[in-house]
Amino acid sequence: MNHDLKTLTPKSIPFSMLDYPCSYLPNKMVRMHYNYAPDASQTLITQLIQRGWRRFGCYLFHPVCQGCQACKSLRIATKGYHFTKSQRKAIRRNKETKIVIQSPTLTQAHIDLYNKYHQFKEQKDQWNYKPISASEYDENFVEGAHHYGKEVLYFVEDKLVGVDLIDILDDGISAIYFYYDPEYAHLSLGTYSLLYQIHLAQKLSLDWIYLGYWVDGCQAFAYKTKFQPQEILQDFPPLEQTPLWEPSTEQ
């Protein structure tokens, strides 16, 4: 795969990280390739997401792990999507939840909620918790959004209880990151946020929700297969090659 985007984004700076322990598979090492691309257009982001890349801030990346191809990209088909019984219940639970869509912002409420969620995940799922600073949050979730990056804010009685970072692509929505208040876990906000993405994509006549990576056997990604029908990307093709997405049978 051609990792250098310099001809498409003149300000792009390619680099790769040193290997580090994988968070998803035991006894595996991860290597990520990055392109710092502060001038990436919506069309380029669409083309990269279609080929398995991800975006955090101005950084575009995908895995280049030696001897491992476990990370697979998934996308949900929005046309004709049928909500399951449990998903319809999640929608009903949030009938009073207020939703605001806007360009990504940075407030103290964002920082507090992000850190509260990660403290909870450290206790529940043994995540490595490190408080995020305002500058780190800005770099990861606010910078590089341009006109296509959005945040979907969830409020209960004027209290911020969930933040969903997304990109509006040419053909779909890319799910970047979601975090929520664990005190409102009974609302199934994680499920509801994806269902709202599907609703939003349908409203905008977009065909796909790009879910990012899925690793077979990793419990952290098990929820992704509950949204059907979906497709799985074969490999990480270069920009000059048409990406091959095939129906996924994972349930």
C-alpha positions as CSV (number, residue, x, y, z in Angstrom):
1,M,0.0,0.0,0.0
2,N,1.2,3.5,-0.8
3,H,1.3,5.2,2.5
4,D,2.6,8.6,1.3
5,L,-0.2,11.1,0.7
6,K,2.1,14.0,-0.2
7,T,0.8,14.3,-3.8
8,L,-2.8,14.6,-2.5
9,T,-2.2,16.7,0.6
10,P,0.9,18.9,0.2
11,K,1.2,19.4,4.0
12,S,1.1,15.7,4.7
13,I,3.9,14.3,6.9
14,P,4.1,10.4,6.9
15,F,5.6,8.5,9.9
16,S,5.2,5.2,11.7
17,M,5.2,4.4,15.4
18,L,7.5,2.0,17.0
19,D,5.9,-1.4,18.0
20,Y,3.9,-1.4,21.2
21,P,1.8,-4.1,23.0
22,C,-1.6,-4.7,21.4
23,S,-4.6,-3.8,23.4
24,Y,-6.8,-6.3,21.7
25,L,-4.8,-9.6,21.3
26,P,-2.5,-11.1,23.9
27,N,1.2,-11.5,23.0
28,K,0.9,-9.3,19.9
29,M,2.6,-6.1,18.9
30,V,1.1,-3.1,17.1
31,R,2.7,-0.8,14.6
32,M,0.6,2.1,13.2
33,H,1.4,4.1,10.1
34,Y,0.4,7.8,10.3
35,N,0.0,10.8,8.0
36,Y,-0.3,14.2,9.6
37,A,-2.6,15.8,7.1
38,P,-4.1,19.1,8.3
39,D,-5.4,19.9,4.8
40,A,-7.2,16.7,4.1
41,S,-10.4,17.2,2.1
42,Q,-13.7,15.5,2.6
43,T,-13.3,13.5,-0.6
44,L,-9.8,12.3,0.4
45,I,-11.0,11.3,3.9
46,T,-13.8,9.4,2.2
47,Q,-11.4,7.5,-0.1
48,L,-9.1,6.7,2.9
49,I,-11.9,5.5,5.2
50,Q,-13.2,3.3,2.3
51,R,-9.7,1.7,2.4
52,G,-9.5,1.1,6.1
53,W,-7.9,4.3,7.4
54,R,-9.0,6.2,10.5
55,R,-8.9,9.9,11.5
56,F,-8.1,11.4,14.9
57,G,-7.6,15.1,14.6
58,C,-5.2,15.9,11.8
59,Y,-3.8,12.4,12.0
60,L,-4.8,9.7,9.5
61,F,-3.7,6.2,10.3
62,H,-4.0,2.4,9.8
63,P,-2.2,-0.6,11.2
64,V,0.9,-2.1,9.5
65,C,1.5,-4.8,12.1
66,Q,4.2,-7.4,11.2
67,G,2.7,-10.9,10.8
68,C,-0.8,-10.0,11.8
69,Q,-3.9,-8.9,9.8
70,A,-6.5,-9.4,12.6
71,C,-7.8,-5.8,12.3
72,K,-10.7,-5.7,9.8
73,S,-12.7,-2.7,8.8
74,L,-16.5,-2.9,9.1
75,R,-19.3,-0.8,7.7
76,I,-23.1,-0.9,8.2
77,A,-25.5,-0.7,5.3
78,T,-28.1,2.0,6.1
79,K,-30.5,1.3,3.2
80,G,-33.2,-1.1,4.4
81,Y,-31.7,-1.3,7.9
82,H,-34.1,-3.2,10.2
83,F,-34.0,-2.4,13.9
84,T,-34.0,-5.3,16.3
85,K,-36.3,-5.5,19.3
86,S,-33.5,-4.5,21.7
87,Q,-32.5,-1.6,19.5
88,R,-36.1,-0.3,19.4
89,K,-36.1,-0.4,23.2
90,A,-32.9,1.7,23.2
91,I,-34.7,4.2,21.1
92,R,-37.7,4.4,23.4
93,R,-35.4,4.8,26.4
94,N,-34.1,8.0,24.9
95,K,-37.3,9.6,23.9
96,E,-36.5,12.5,26.3
97,T,-32.8,12.7,25.3
98,K,-31.9,15.9,23.6
99,I,-29.5,15.8,20.6
100,V,-27.4,18.6,19.3
101,I,-25.1,18.3,16.2
102,Q,-22.4,20.9,15.7
103,S,-18.7,21.3,14.9
104,P,-16.4,19.7,17.6
105,T,-15.9,21.9,20.6
106,L,-13.8,21.9,23.7
107,T,-15.4,22.7,27.1
108,Q,-14.7,21.6,30.7
109,A,-17.8,19.5,30.5
110,H,-16.2,17.5,27.6
111,I,-13.0,17.0,29.6
112,D,-14.8,16.0,32.7
113,L,-17.1,13.5,30.9
114,Y,-14.3,12.0,28.9
115,N,-12.2,11.4,32.0
116,K,-15.2,10.1,34.0
117,Y,-15.9,7.6,31.2
118,H,-12.3,6.4,31.1
119,Q,-12.1,6.0,34.9
120,F,-15.2,3.8,34.7
121,K,-13.7,1.7,31.9
122,E,-10.5,1.3,33.9
123,Q,-12.5,-0.3,36.7
124,K,-14.9,-2.2,34.5
125,D,-12.7,-3.4,31.7
126,Q,-9.1,-2.8,32.9
127,W,-8.4,0.0,30.5
128,N,-5.3,2.1,31.2
129,Y,-6.6,5.3,32.5
130,K,-4.7,8.6,32.1
131,P,-6.6,11.9,32.4
132,I,-6.7,13.8,29.2
133,S,-5.7,17.4,29.1
134,A,-7.4,20.2,27.2
135,S,-4.6,20.3,24.6
136,E,-4.7,16.6,24.1
137,Y,-8.5,16.6,23.6
138,D,-8.2,19.5,21.2
139,E,-5.5,17.7,19.1
140,N,-7.5,14.4,19.0
141,F,-11.0,15.5,18.5
142,V,-11.3,19.2,17.5
143,E,-8.4,20.0,15.2
144,G,-8.7,18.6,11.6
145,A,-12.5,18.5,11.7
146,H,-12.9,21.1,8.9
147,H,-16.5,21.3,7.7
148,Y,-17.1,17.5,7.7
149,G,-16.2,16.6,11.3
150,K,-19.1,16.9,13.7
151,E,-19.9,16.1,17.3
152,V,-23.3,14.7,18.3
153,L,-24.1,15.8,21.9
154,Y,-26.6,14.0,24.1
155,F,-28.3,15.8,26.9
156,V,-30.6,14.6,29.7
157,E,-32.3,17.6,31.5
158,D,-29.6,19.9,30.1
159,K,-26.8,17.7,31.4
160,L,-24.2,16.5,28.9
161,V,-24.3,12.7,29.1
162,G,-22.7,11.6,25.8
163,V,-20.4,12.8,23.0
164,D,-20.2,11.1,19.6
165,L,-17.4,12.3,17.2
166,I,-18.2,11.6,13.6
167,D,-17.1,12.5,10.0
168,I,-19.8,13.2,7.4
169,L,-18.3,11.5,4.3
170,D,-19.3,11.6,0.6
171,D,-21.0,8.2,1.0
172,G,-21.6,7.7,4.7
173,I,-20.7,8.5,8.3
174,S,-17.4,7.5,9.9
175,A,-17.8,6.7,13.6
176,I,-14.6,8.2,15.3
177,Y,-15.2,7.9,19.0
178,F,-18.0,7.9,21.5
179,Y,-18.0,8.4,25.3
180,Y,-20.8,8.8,27.8
181,D,-21.6,9.2,31.5
182,P,-21.7,5.7,33.1
183,E,-24.4,7.0,35.5
184,Y,-26.7,6.9,32.5
185,A,-25.8,3.4,31.3
186,H,-29.5,2.4,31.6
187,L,-30.2,4.5,28.5
188,S,-27.9,2.3,26.4
189,L,-26.3,5.4,24.9
190,G,-23.6,3.5,23.1
191,T,-26.2,1.6,21.1
192,Y,-28.5,4.6,20.7
193,S,-25.6,6.7,19.3
194,L,-25.0,4.2,16.5
195,L,-28.8,4.0,15.8
196,Y,-28.9,7.7,15.6
197,Q,-26.0,7.7,13.1
198,I,-28.0,5.3,11.0
199,H,-31.0,7.6,11.2
200,L,-28.8,10.6,10.3
201,A,-27.2,8.8,7.3
202,Q,-30.6,7.8,6.0
203,K,-31.8,11.4,6.3
204,L,-28.7,12.6,4.4
205,S,-29.1,9.8,1.8
206,L,-25.8,8.2,2.8
207,D,-25.3,4.5,2.3
208,W,-22.8,3.5,5.1
209,I,-21.8,3.8,8.7
210,Y,-18.0,3.1,8.9
211,L,-17.4,1.4,12.3
212,G,-13.6,1.3,12.3
213,Y,-11.8,-1.9,13.2
214,W,-13.1,-5.2,14.4
215,V,-11.0,-8.1,15.8
216,D,-12.4,-11.6,15.9
217,G,-12.5,-12.8,19.5
218,C,-12.0,-9.4,21.1
219,Q,-14.8,-8.6,23.5
220,A,-14.4,-4.9,23.2
221,F,-15.5,-5.0,19.5
222,A,-18.3,-7.7,20.0
223,Y,-21.1,-5.0,19.9
224,K,-20.2,-4.0,16.4
225,T,-21.5,-7.2,14.9
226,K,-25.0,-6.6,16.3
227,F,-25.7,-4.0,13.6
228,Q,-26.7,-5.9,10.4
229,P,-26.4,-6.0,7.5
230,Q,-22.8,-5.0,7.3
231,E,-19.7,-5.5,5.1
232,I,-16.0,-6.3,5.8
233,L,-13.1,-4.8,4.0
234,Q,-10.5,-7.1,2.4
235,D,-7.0,-5.9,3.3
236,F,-5.9,-2.2,3.1
237,P,-5.8,-1.4,-0.6
238,P,-3.9,1.7,-2.1
239,L,-5.8,4.7,-3.4
240,E,-5.3,3.6,-7.0
241,Q,-7.1,0.3,-6.3
242,T,-10.8,-0.2,-5.8
243,P,-11.6,-1.4,-2.3
244,L,-13.3,-4.8,-2.0
245,W,-16.0,-4.9,0.6
246,E,-17.8,-8.2,1.1
247,P,-20.9,-9.1,3.1
248,S,-20.1,-10.0,6.7
249,T,-21.7,-13.0,8.3
250,E,-20.5,-12.3,11.8
251,Q,-23.3,-12.2,14.3
